[in-house]
Structures are given as structure tokens and as C-alpha cells.
Amino acid sequence: MNEPLAERLRPKHLKDYLSQTHLVGDKGLLTQHIKQGIIPSMIFWGPPGIGKTTLANIIANESNRPFYALSAINSGVKDVRDVIEKAKQSGGLFTTKNPILFIDEIHRFSKSQQDSLLQAVEKGWVTLIGATTENPSFEVISALLSRCQVYVLNSFDKNDLETLLKRAIKEDELLSELNINLKETEALIQLSGGDARKLLNIFELIVTSYNPKEKIVITNDSVLERVQNNTVRYDKTGEQHYDIISAFIKSIRGSDPNAAVYYLARMIEGGEDVKFIARRLLILASEDIGNANPTALVIANSTFQAVSVIGNPESRIILSQCTTYLATSPKSNAAYEAIGKAQQLVRETGDLSVPLSIRNAPTKLMKELGYGDNYQYAHNYENSFVPHEFLPEEIKNTQLYNPGNNQREQAQREFLRQRWKEKYGY
């Protein structure tokens, strides 16, 4: 049997689906949709190997609907139109039994490809189920997104993954014939990165490396030993997606342009979406560089815009320029830390009253209530500054922004010290 373990274990019914109880539990949203026989167009957003494709298949199976599947990696507008035409012929218009059109990695579809889906979804010729590892708010056109429900699929936890391994040993027709002792699971789970498909692929690789007539004892050491000898086999499909992007970001944060451009090359050679890379650079420009070099955000934003227009293969040059620029830029996470502290403070203190002096006063009543009273317009004072109190009384004098130890932010610190004296401790 050549079918991989992950495929052999793919559940066909909702009751066998692992985790995601907020969607498929007794009171889950998808469970209710299936019971009612009304399936809306939807997008599943979650990490790889979490069961998005499986769930789409189950929905079609449980609701007794025709099922058509496309992959955004190798499908064009013509493929979409061909499938829609078939779907129109296999299901009635405006019925609750419209065929399901599943599109894997829908975030890789271009605008024109996504546009080609609009009429079919709008007219009810198909029920669209898209799967994406990327935030659909960024990657799916607004017209299509507004016609779909977005459901978030959560990462598997350790118990989920161990349950999956035990299910494989007990239920798989090949593995159930073997004498397998699953003594330790930590290495398997760590190597999988929470990806169930990858976990099962590695597990099958390990098991098949033993003599089937002997007792198979799975330990952390035995897993690591066998995986290291078969790296190409278990990783040939590019499943190190999150490991590589993590190494890429950390190399830039660590100011190593050589390592950063190496991991950039790994992603480009592996066929990674250039907009995915550019978006991570955009986030890093604020999170890890921030006010130490504000131009970094401008460069990263220009990079994102450029690769969105240029595409492959030239985008690699633009990404390389941005990557090396960010890696060699001074670093600061002060802005990132500031908003984190501020959000925590809001969670702890709730909705504190805004000082009356800086409240908006668009009506006569509000003015009579004191809104805007004693507000000091900064531009009327020397250096456009006056030491007004802006924070709520309960948290006044709280320092949230702490400039980093770099030339630009030290200048900011000095500016704040001159203006606010000892108020904020600068």
C-alpha cells in the first residue's frame, strides 16, 4: 500500500475529527450548519497540518454534496471556470445542496483568480470553502471575503497529537499489525511542529525503519537517530515552513545579514509566497527596529508594495535588499514593548475616565458639562509644549514608552526629559 499514513487516517465523519470543538463539537458552529443543511461559503484559517482539507471533505460528505477541489498553487482562472461549470451542472441553483468547491491555499490566488469566484459564490452556483495559513483579511479580496464566514482552526496541543499517534497504532490497518510500544513522544511532537500530517509522516518513517517482525520501541533517542538519517525523506515537501521563517526573522533581529539572506534563499527556492516574506519584514521593521531607524518601516512597506506588483523571479532582489538593510539597521523593540504594557494596563484598569479637559465637546450640553474646559493648546506655548495632564487620574505619571539605547531613541529620551522633567522618569 503506497498511500501515506496521514492519508489513510484521514477521518471521513465529524465524530472522528480531532479537536476544534468550537467548530465541530455538539454545539459547534459547523455542526449546527450541517444539522440544518445550510452550508455557507467559508474560509478556514489555521496552521498547516491542522485538518482544513479534511474538514472540507467531511462537510461535503456529511451534507451529501458534490465536492470539487482545486489547489491555488497549480490552478488558473480557466481551471476555476471549468470546475464552476461542472458544479453548475451537478447541483441546482439556489438550493441547499449546492456543490462545494474547495480551494486549498486560497491566499496564493491572484486578484483575477479570486474575482473569477465571485459570481459563482454570489449566484449560489457553489458553496466555496477556502483554506489558508495566512490572515484572510490581507490575502482575500474584500468582495469575496464579505461573502464568506471566516473560521479559525486552532493549533493542536500535545494531548491532541498523542491521541493521533495512539489512533494510528490502533486503527491503521498496517500499523495495527505491528508490535509498537510508544514509550516517548516528545521528539516526535517537537519535530512535527504541531503539524499533524508531518507528525504522521515522521512516525511512519520511524516505524518502517524497524524490522516488522520485532518489537518496535519508540523513544526520543530512536526518533532523533532515524530522522537525522532520513532528513530528505521527511522534509522533501517543504514542511519546515515555520522553522525557516523563524530562523529568517531571528537572523535579522540578531543583525546577521549573511544568515538572513541564506534563509531568504531557502524560502525562495522552496517556492514560498513572496508577499508572505515581505509581510514578515514589514512586521519586523516595527517590532524589532522601530524608532531606532524609522526609515526601516518605509523601506519594508515599499518592499511589500513592490513585490506585490513585480512577482517572481525579480522579487528576490527587492527582498534581498530589504533583508540586508533591516539586518544591518540598529534595533529597538521599545514601541513593541510600549503597546504591550499599555494593553496590559488597560486590561488591569478597565475603562478609566478620560480627563474632562481633553474630551471632545461637539455639543452645547457637553461644553456645559465641562468637556474641553482648561484644555491647553500646545501650539500656543513656547516650543509647542505645555505640561498638561493627558492620562486618567488613576494612572497619571505611568511610563509606558521607554526609548531604546540607540542614537535616535536617546535623542527622543532627551527630548522627553527636557519636556516632562521628572514626571515620567526619563
Residue pairs with C-beta under 8 A, 6 or more apart in sequence:
1 8
1 173
1 174
4 200
4 201
4 204
5 168
5 172
5 174
5 175
5 200
5 201
5 203
5 204
6 196
6 197
6 200
6 201
8 172
8 173
8 174
9 164
9 167
9 168
9 171
9 172
9 200
10 54
10 57
11 17
11 18
11 54
11 58
12 57
12 58
12 61
13 58
13 61
13 62
14 24
14 30
14 31
14 34
14 58
14 62
17 24
17 51
17 54
17 55
17 58
18 51
18 156
18 160
18 163
18 164
18 196
19 51
19 154
19 156
19 157
19 160
20 28
20 51
20 55
20 153
20 154
21 28
22 28
22 29
22 154
23 29
23 30
23 31
23 55
23 151
23 153
24 30
24 31
24 55
25 31
29 151
30 55
30 59
30 151
33 39
33 40
33 59
34 59
34 62
34 63
37 63
37 96
38 96
39 59
39 63
39 65
39 96
39 98
39 100
39 127
40 127
40 148
40 149
41 121
41 127
41 128
41 129
41 147
41 148
41 149
42 128
42 129
42 130
42 148
42 149
42 150
42 151
43 106
43 129
43 130
43 131
43 132
43 136
43 140
43 145
43 148
43 149
43 150
43 151
44 52
44 55
44 56
44 129
44 130
44 131
44 132
44 151
44 153
45 132
45 133
45 134
45 135
45 136
45 150
45 151
45 152
45 153
46 52
46 133
46 152
46 153
46 154
46 155
47 133
47 153
47 155
47 194
47 195
47 242
48 133
48 195
48 197
48 198
48 239
48 241
49 192
49 194
49 195
49 196
49 197
49 198
49 199
49 239
50 153
50 154
50 155
50 156
50 194
50 195
50 196
51 153
51 196
52 104
52 131
52 153
53 69
53 102
53 104
53 131
55 153
56 67
56 69
56 100
56 102
56 129
56 131
57 67
57 102
59 65
59 100
59 129
60 66
60 67
60 100
60 102
61 67
63 97
63 100
64 97
65 91
65 97
65 98
65 99
65 100
65 127
66 87
66 90
66 91
66 99
66 100
67 99
67 100
67 102
68 83
68 86
68 87
68 99
68 100
68 101
68 102
68 126
69 101
69 102
69 103
69 104
70 79
70 80
70 83
70 101
70 102
70 103
70 104
71 103
71 104
71 105
72 103
72 104
72 105
72 106
72 107
72 108
72 109
72 113
73 104
73 105
73 108
73 271
75 103
75 113
76 113
77 112
77 113
77 116
80 113
80 116
80 117
81 116
83 101
84 101
84 116
84 117
84 120
84 125
84 126
87 98
87 99
87 101
87 120
87 125
87 126
88 120
88 125
88 126
90 99
91 97
91 98
91 99
91 125
91 126
92 98
93 123
93 124
93 125
94 124
95 124
98 124
98 125
98 126
98 127
99 125
99 126
99 127
100 126
100 127
100 128
100 129
101 117
101 120
101 126
101 127
101 128
101 129
102 129
102 130
102 131
103 109
103 117
103 128
103 129
103 130
103 131
104 131
105 131
105 132
105 133
106 114
106 130
106 131
106 132
106 136
106 139
106 140
107 132
107 133
107 134
107 136
107 139
107 140
107 273
108 273
111 141
114 140
114 141
114 144
115 141
115 143
117 128
117 144
118 143
118 144
118 147
119 125
120 126
120 128
121 127
121 128
121 144
121 147
121 148
122 147
128 144
128 147
128 148
130 136
130 140
130 148
132 139
132 140
133 241
134 273
134 276
136 145
136 148
136 150
137 145
138 279
139 275
140 148
155 194
156 164
156 194
156 196
158 185
158 189
160 196
161 185
161 188
161 189
161 192
161 194
161 196
161 199
162 185
162 189
164 196
164 199
164 200
165 182
165 185
165 188
165 199
165 203
166 182
168 175
168 200
168 203
169 175
169 176
169 180
169 182
170 176
175 204
175 207
177 212
178 207
178 212
178 216
179 214
179 215
179 216
180 207
180 216
180 218
181 215
181 216
181 217
181 218
182 218
183 217
183 218
183 219
184 218
184 219
184 220
184 223
185 218
186 220
187 219
187 220
187 221
187 223
187 224
187 227
188 199
188 202
188 203
188 206
188 218
188 223
189 199
191 198
191 199
191 202
191 223
191 227
191 234
192 198
192 199
192 202
193 239
193 242
193 243
195 239
197 239
198 234
198 239
201 234
201 239
202 223
202 227
202 234
203 218
205 226
205 227
205 230
205 233
205 234
206 218
206 222
206 223
206 226
206 227
207 216
207 218
209 226
209 230
210 216
227 234
238 270
238 271
241 272
244 263
244 266
244 267
244 270
244 272
245 263
245 267
245 276
245 277
245 280
247 259
247 263
248 260
248 263
248 264
248 267
248 277
248 280
248 323
249 280
249 284
251 259
251 260
251 262
251 263
251 327
252 260
252 281
252 284
252 288
252 323
252 326
252 327
253 284
253 288
253 331
255 327
255 328
255 331
256 327
257 323
257 324
257 327
257 328
260 323
260 324
260 326
260 327
261 320
261 323
261 324
261 327
264 277
264 316
264 319
264 320
264 323
267 277
268 274
268 277
268 316
268 319
274 307
274 311
274 312
274 315
274 316
274 319
275 304
275 307
275 308
277 307
277 319
278 300
278 303
278 304
278 307
278 308
278 315
278 319
278 322
279 304
281 300
281 303
281 304
281 319
281 322
281 323
281 326
282 297
282 300
282 301
282 303
282 304
284 300
284 326
285 296
285 297
285 299
285 300
285 301
285 326
286 297
286 335
286 336
287 333
287 335
287 336
288 326
288 331
288 332
288 333
288 336
289 296
289 297
289 326
289 329
289 330
289 331
289 332
290 332
290 333
290 334
290 335
290 336
290 404
291 332
291 334
291 335
291 403
291 404
291 408
291 409
291 412
292 329
292 330
292 331
292 332
292 334
292 404
292 406
292 408
292 409
293 329
293 330
293 408
294 408
296 325
296 326
296 329
299 322
299 325
299 326
300 322
300 326
303 318
303 319
303 321
303 322
306 315
306 318
307 315
307 318
307 319
310 318
330 406
330 407
330 408
331 404
331 406
332 403
332 404
332 406
332 409
333 404
334 401
334 402
334 403
334 404
334 409
335 401
337 402
338 400
338 401
338 402
341 400
342 400
345 395
345 398
345 400
349 392
349 394
349 395
352 392
352 393
352 394
352 395
353 392
353 393
354 392
355 389
355 390
355 391
355 392
355 393
356 369
356 370
356 371
356 372
356 373
356 374
357 372
357 373
357 374
357 375
357 376
357 388
357 389
358 372
358 375
358 388
358 390
359 366
359 371
359 372
360 366
360 371
360 372
361 367
361 371
361 372
366 372
375 388
376 386
376 388
378 384
378 385
378 386
378 388
380 386
383 419
385 419
387 419
387 420
387 421
387 423
389 396
391 397
391 398
397 423
397 424
398 424
399 424
399 425
399 426
403 409
403 410
403 412
403 413
403 416
403 426
413 426
416 424
416 426
417 426
420 426
